[in-house]
């Protein structure tokens, strides 16, 4: 019985040492995994979950949104606050360049869930869409947009064309179609100065 108790004690000690070593290795492995986790992977997880968030932009705007789609260098979100356009209250979709995002606030559960994000073997077609690609589609469909810029000199109108790194905007009042008599002027806006592009309804991929 003496030897049995001794061996049981040794087995318990050895098992405890193994568990402690395994916990240390698991913790180190998790630290290394998180060290390799980039922002895109977490945004992808938040979009897939349709997470409600508050997005802080570099121009000081704070937007209550639902995360929807991740693109090549942009994210599409749905505003959780209604906007009034042409006397009507409408929901709006926003296209946000990733470089214009200063921070994202989510609840603790969503924060932790986004840490479990996995890098896919290959990115979806939508994730390969550039900002210019999406803006050219909005121009083709003659979608009315409100563009916020880093300088605060916002503009409303219709995108006439989107080039490699800038767009041409025909400026007109909200609620109006792009007709020659409705256009106040034209602006060339570099993509680098865009903070947010807002459309009425869910009109962003």
Secondary structure, DSSP 8 states (H G I E B T S, - for coil): -HHHHHHHHHHHHHHHHHHHHHHHHHHHHHHHHHHT--HHHHHHHHHHTT-EEEEEETTS-EEEEEEEEE-SSEEEEEESS-EEETTEEE-EEEEEEGGGEEEEE--HHHHHHHTT----SS--TGGG--HHHHHHHHHHTT-EEEEEETTS--EEEEEEEE-SSEEEEEE--TT----TTT--EEEEEEGGGEEEEEEEBS---
